[in-house]
């Protein structure tokens, strides 16, 4: 299973862009895109190497809020389990 985390375009270099998500920067190829990208656009990546779709900014924000909530719940669950392990 693959999760498509929205990535924000922060730099454009010909047919490649630098995107950022959760502090991680990746240089990815835009050859599969038919529409131009601009700095600030949100995109979906395939295998951390290619942009495959542009996202509506509101949809990207909503998806990131859900990912943040999921990460918090997982962190809480991991902390709970580590504090309640059997001896």
ROLODO-890669 format. One line per field, with one value per atom (N, C-alpha, C): residue in three letters; chain; atom name; x, y, z. Coordinates in steps of 0.2 Angstrom, whole numbers, plus 5000, padded with zeros to 4 digits. Example, Ala and Ser with C-alpha at 12.3 -4.5 7.8 and 13.67 -1.06 7.14 Angstrom:
! ROLODO-890669
aa = (ALA / ALA / ALA / SER / SER / SER)
ch = (A / A / A / A / A / A)
at = (N / CA / C / N / CA / C)
u = (5066 / 5062 / 5066 / 5064 / 5068 / 5064)
v = (4972 / 4978 / 4984 / 4989 / 4995 / 5000)
w = (5039 / 5039 / 5039 / 5035 / 5036 / 5039)
//
This chain:
! ROLODO-890669
aa = (UNK / UNK / UNK / UNK / UNK / UNK / UNK / UNK / UNK / UNK / UNK / UNK / UNK / UNK / UNK / UNK / UNK / UNK / UNK / UNK / UNK / UNK / UNK / UNK / UNK / UNK / UNK / UNK / UNK / UNK / UNK / UNK / UNK / UNK / UNK / UNK / UNK / UNK / UNK / UNK / UNK / UNK / UNK / UNK / UNK / UNK / UNK / UNK / UNK / UNK / UNK / UNK / UNK / UNK / UNK / UNK / UNK / UNK / UNK / UNK / UNK / UNK / UNK / UNK / UNK / UNK / UNK / UNK / UNK / UNK / UNK / UNK / UNK / UNK / UNK / UNK / UNK / UNK / UNK / UNK / UNK / UNK / UNK / UNK / UNK / UNK / UNK / UNK / UNK / UNK / UNK / UNK / UNK / UNK / UNK / UNK / UNK / UNK / UNK / UNK / UNK / UNK / UNK / UNK / UNK / UNK / UNK / UNK / UNK / UNK / UNK / UNK / UNK / UNK / UNK / UNK / UNK / UNK / UNK / UNK / UNK / UNK / UNK / UNK / UNK / UNK / UNK / UNK / UNK / UNK / UNK / UNK / UNK / UNK / UNK / UNK / UNK / UNK / UNK / UNK / UNK / UNK / UNK / UNK / UNK / UNK / UNK / UNK / UNK / UNK / UNK / UNK / UNK / UNK / UNK / UNK / UNK / UNK / UNK / UNK / UNK / UNK / UNK / UNK / UNK / UNK / UNK / UNK / UNK / UNK / UNK / UNK / UNK / UNK / UNK / UNK / UNK / UNK / UNK / UNK / UNK / UNK / UNK / UNK / UNK / UNK / UNK / UNK / UNK / UNK / UNK / UNK / UNK / UNK / UNK / UNK / UNK / UNK / UNK / UNK / UNK / UNK / UNK / UNK / UNK / UNK / UNK / UNK / UNK / UNK / UNK / UNK / UNK / UNK / UNK / UNK / UNK / UNK / UNK / UNK / UNK / UNK / UNK / UNK / UNK / UNK / UNK / UNK / UNK / UNK / UNK / UNK / UNK / UNK / UNK / UNK / UNK / UNK / UNK / UNK / UNK / UNK / UNK / UNK / UNK / UNK / UNK / UNK / UNK / UNK / UNK / UNK / UNK / UNK / UNK / UNK / UNK / UNK / UNK / UNK / UNK)
ch = (A / A / A / A / A / A / A / A / A / A / A / A / A / A / A / A / A / A / A / A / A / A / A / A / A / A / A / A / A / A / A / A / A / A / A / A / A / A / A / A / A / A / A / A / A / A / A / A / A / A / A / A / A / A / A / A / A / A / A / A / A / A / A / A / A / A / A / A / A / A / A / A / A / A / A / A / A / A / A / A / A / A / A / A / A / A / A / A / A / A / A / A / A / A / A / A / A / A / A / A / A / A / A / A / A / A / A / A / A / A / A / A / A / A / A / A / A / A / A / A / A / A / A / A / A / A / A / A / A / A / A / A / A / A / A / A / A / A / A / A / A / A / A / A / A / A / A / A / A / A / A / A / A / A / A / A / A / A / A / A / A / A / A / A / A / A / A / A / A / A / A / A / A / A / A / A / A / A / A / A / A / A / A / A / A / A / A / A / A / A / A / A / A / A / A / A / A / A / A / A / A / A / A / A / A / A / A / A / A / A / A / A / A / A / A / A / A / A / A / A / A / A / A / A / A / A / A / A / A / A / A / A / A / A / A / A / A / A / A / A / A / A / A / A / A / A / A / A / A / A / A / A / A / A / A / A / A / A / A / A / A)
at = (N / CA / C / N / CA / C / N / CA / C / N / CA / C / N / CA / C / N / CA / C / N / CA / C / N / CA / C / N / CA / C / N / CA / C / N / CA / C / N / CA / C / N / CA / C / N / CA / C / N / CA / C / N / CA / C / N / CA / C / N / CA / C / N / CA / C / N / CA / C / N / CA / C / N / CA / C / N / CA / C / N / CA / C / N / CA / C / N / CA / C / N / CA / C / N / CA / C / N / CA / C / N / CA / C / N / CA / C / N / CA / C / N / CA / C / N / CA / C / N / CA / C / N / CA / C / N / CA / C / N / CA / C / N / CA / C / N / CA / C / N / CA / C / N / CA / C / N / CA / C / N / CA / C / N / CA / C / N / CA / C / N / CA / C / N / CA / C / N / CA / C / N / CA / C / N / CA / C / N / CA / C / N / CA / C / N / CA / C / N / CA / C / N / CA / C / N / CA / C / N / CA / C / N / CA / C / N / CA / C / N / CA / C / N / CA / C / N / CA / C / N / CA / C / N / CA / C / N / CA / C / N / CA / C / N / CA / C / N / CA / C / N / CA / C / N / CA / C / N / CA / C / N / CA / C / N / CA / C / N / CA / C / N / CA / C / N / CA / C / N / CA / C / N / CA / C / N / CA / C / N / CA / C / N / CA / C / N / CA / C / N / CA / C / N / CA / C / N / CA / C / N / CA / C)
u = (5004 / 5000 / 5004 / 5002 / 5006 / 5002 / 5005 / 5001 / 5004 / 5000 / 5002 / 5002 / 5008 / 5008 / 5009 / 5005 / 5006 / 5013 / 5016 / 5023 / 5022 / 5026 / 5025 / 5032 / 5030 / 5036 / 5039 / 5046 / 5049 / 5055 / 5056 / 5061 / 5060 / 5061 / 5060 / 5067 / 5069 / 5075 / 5073 / 5071 / 5069 / 5064 / 5066 / 5061 / 5061 / 5064 / 5065 / 5063 / 5060 / 5058 / 5060 / 5062 / 5063 / 5056 / 5054 / 5048 / 5050 / 5046 / 5047 / 5041 / 5042 / 5036 / 5039 / 5036 / 5039 / 5046 / 5049 / 5056 / 5060 / 5058 / 5062 / 5062 / 5067 / 5067 / 5070 / 5066 / 5067 / 5068 / 5072 / 5073 / 5069 / 5064 / 5060 / 5059 / 5057 / 5056 / 5049 / 5048 / 5041 / 5039 / 5043 / 5042 / 5035 / 5032 / 5025 / 5019 / 5021 / 5016 / 5015 / 5008 / 5007 / 5006 / 5004 / 5003 / 5009 / 5011 / 5017 / 5015 / 5021 / 5021 / 5024 / 5022 / 5025 / 5027 / 5031 / 5033 / 5027 / 5026 / 5020 / 5015 / 5015 / 5010 / 5011 / 5006 / 5006 / 5005 / 5010 / 5010 / 5010 / 5008 / 5008 / 5014 / 5018 / 5024 / 5023 / 5026 / 5026 / 5033 / 5034 / 5040 / 5046 / 5044 / 5048 / 5053 / 5051 / 5055 / 5052 / 5045 / 5041 / 5035 / 5034 / 5027 / 5022 / 5017 / 5011 / 5005 / 5004 / 4998 / 4999 / 4995 / 4995 / 4989 / 4990 / 4984 / 4981 / 4975 / 4971 / 4974 / 4976 / 4979 / 4975 / 4968 / 4964 / 4964 / 4964 / 4964 / 4971 / 4976 / 4983 / 4983 / 4980 / 4980 / 4976 / 4970 / 4966 / 4970 / 4973 / 4977 / 4982 / 4986 / 4991 / 4989 / 4983 / 4980 / 4978 / 4976 / 4974 / 4981 / 4986 / 4992 / 4995 / 4994 / 4997 / 4993 / 4987 / 4983 / 4984 / 4985 / 4987 / 4994 / 4999 / 5005 / 5005 / 5001 / 5000 / 4997 / 4992 / 4989 / 4994 / 4998 / 5002 / 5008 / 5010 / 5015 / 5012 / 5006 / 5003 / 5002 / 5000 / 4999 / 5006 / 5011 / 5018 / 5020 / 5019 / 5021 / 5017 / 5010 / 5006 / 5009 / 5010 / 5013 / 5019 / 5024 / 5030 / 5030 / 5025 / 5024 / 5020 / 5017 / 5013 / 5015 / 5022 / 5024 / 5024 / 5023 / 5023 / 5031 / 5032 / 5039 / 5042)
v = (4994 / 5000 / 5006 / 5011 / 5017 / 5023 / 5028 / 5034 / 5040 / 5044 / 5049 / 5056 / 5057 / 5063 / 5069 / 5074 / 5080 / 5083 / 5085 / 5088 / 5095 / 5100 / 5107 / 5109 / 5111 / 5113 / 5120 / 5119 / 5125 / 5128 / 5124 / 5126 / 5123 / 5126 / 5123 / 5124 / 5118 / 5118 / 5114 / 5117 / 5114 / 5109 / 5102 / 5097 / 5093 / 5096 / 5094 / 5099 / 5097 / 5102 / 5099 / 5104 / 5102 / 5103 / 5097 / 5097 / 5096 / 5098 / 5098 / 5095 / 5090 / 5087 / 5085 / 5088 / 5087 / 5088 / 5093 / 5095 / 5091 / 5086 / 5082 / 5085 / 5086 / 5089 / 5084 / 5083 / 5079 / 5082 / 5080 / 5082 / 5077 / 5079 / 5074 / 5077 / 5072 / 5073 / 5075 / 5080 / 5082 / 5080 / 5075 / 5073 / 5070 / 5068 / 5065 / 5070 / 5076 / 5081 / 5085 / 5086 / 5090 / 5097 / 5099 / 5106 / 5108 / 5115 / 5118 / 5118 / 5118 / 5119 / 5126 / 5128 / 5134 / 5133 / 5137 / 5137 / 5138 / 5134 / 5134 / 5129 / 5126 / 5121 / 5115 / 5111 / 5105 / 5099 / 5094 / 5088 / 5082 / 5077 / 5070 / 5066 / 5062 / 5059 / 5052 / 5049 / 5042 / 5039 / 5035 / 5032 / 5037 / 5043 / 5048 / 5050 / 5049 / 5051 / 5055 / 5055 / 5058 / 5061 / 5067 / 5071 / 5067 / 5065 / 5062 / 5066 / 5071 / 5075 / 5081 / 5086 / 5093 / 5092 / 5095 / 5094 / 5101 / 5102 / 5108 / 5109 / 5116 / 5118 / 5116 / 5117 / 5115 / 5108 / 5104 / 5096 / 5094 / 5098 / 5096 / 5098 / 5104 / 5105 / 5101 / 5098 / 5094 / 5087 / 5085 / 5078 / 5079 / 5084 / 5085 / 5085 / 5088 / 5088 / 5081 / 5077 / 5070 / 5066 / 5067 / 5064 / 5066 / 5072 / 5075 / 5071 / 5071 / 5068 / 5060 / 5057 / 5050 / 5049 / 5053 / 5053 / 5054 / 5059 / 5060 / 5053 / 5051 / 5045 / 5039 / 5038 / 5032 / 5034 / 5040 / 5041 / 5040 / 5042 / 5041 / 5033 / 5029 / 5022 / 5019 / 5021 / 5018 / 5020 / 5026 / 5028 / 5024 / 5023 / 5019 / 5012 / 5009 / 5002 / 5001 / 5006 / 5005 / 5006 / 5010 / 5011 / 5005 / 5001 / 4996 / 4989 / 4988 / 4981 / 4977 / 4970 / 4965 / 4964 / 4963 / 4962 / 4956)
w = (5000 / 5000 / 5000 / 4997 / 4996 / 4998 / 5002 / 5004 / 5000 / 4997 / 4994 / 4998 / 5001 / 5005 / 5001 / 5001 / 4997 / 4998 / 4993 / 4993 / 4990 / 4993 / 4990 / 4986 / 4980 / 4976 / 4979 / 4980 / 4983 / 4978 / 4972 / 4968 / 4961 / 4955 / 4949 / 4945 / 4942 / 4938 / 4932 / 4926 / 4920 / 4921 / 4920 / 4920 / 4927 / 4932 / 4938 / 4943 / 4949 / 4954 / 4961 / 4965 / 4972 / 4976 / 4980 / 4984 / 4991 / 4995 / 5002 / 5006 / 5010 / 5014 / 5021 / 5026 / 5033 / 5034 / 5031 / 5032 / 5027 / 5023 / 5019 / 5012 / 5009 / 5002 / 4997 / 4991 / 4986 / 4979 / 4975 / 4968 / 4964 / 4961 / 4957 / 4950 / 4945 / 4938 / 4937 / 4932 / 4930 / 4923 / 4920 / 4914 / 4912 / 4918 / 4917 / 4917 / 4919 / 4919 / 4913 / 4911 / 4905 / 4907 / 4913 / 4915 / 4918 / 4918 / 4921 / 4929 / 4932 / 4939 / 4941 / 4947 / 4950 / 4957 / 4959 / 4966 / 4971 / 4976 / 4980 / 4978 / 4972 / 4970 / 4975 / 4976 / 4979 / 4974 / 4975 / 4970 / 4974 / 4970 / 4972 / 4968 / 4972 / 4969 / 4968 / 4963 / 4963 / 4964 / 4969 / 4971 / 4973 / 4975 / 4977 / 4971 / 4965 / 4960 / 4954 / 4954 / 4948 / 4951 / 4948 / 4950 / 4945 / 4948 / 4944 / 4944 / 4948 / 4949 / 4953 / 4951 / 4954 / 4959 / 4965 / 4970 / 4971 / 4972 / 4974 / 4981 / 4982 / 4988 / 4994 / 4994 / 5000 / 5001 / 4996 / 4997 / 5000 / 4998 / 5001 / 5008 / 5010 / 5017 / 5021 / 5018 / 5022 / 5023 / 5018 / 5018 / 5023 / 5023 / 5028 / 5035 / 5036 / 5043 / 5045 / 5040 / 5042 / 5043 / 5039 / 5041 / 5048 / 5049 / 5056 / 5061 / 5061 / 5066 / 5066 / 5061 / 5061 / 5064 / 5063 / 5066 / 5073 / 5076 / 5083 / 5086 / 5083 / 5086 / 5086 / 5081 / 5081 / 5086 / 5087 / 5092 / 5099 / 5100 / 5107 / 5108 / 5103 / 5103 / 5105 / 5102 / 5103 / 5110 / 5112 / 5119 / 5124 / 5123 / 5128 / 5128 / 5122 / 5122 / 5126 / 5125 / 5128 / 5135 / 5138 / 5145 / 5148 / 5144 / 5147 / 5145 / 5143 / 5141 / 5147 / 5145 / 5151 / 5153 / 5159 / 5162 / 5159)
//
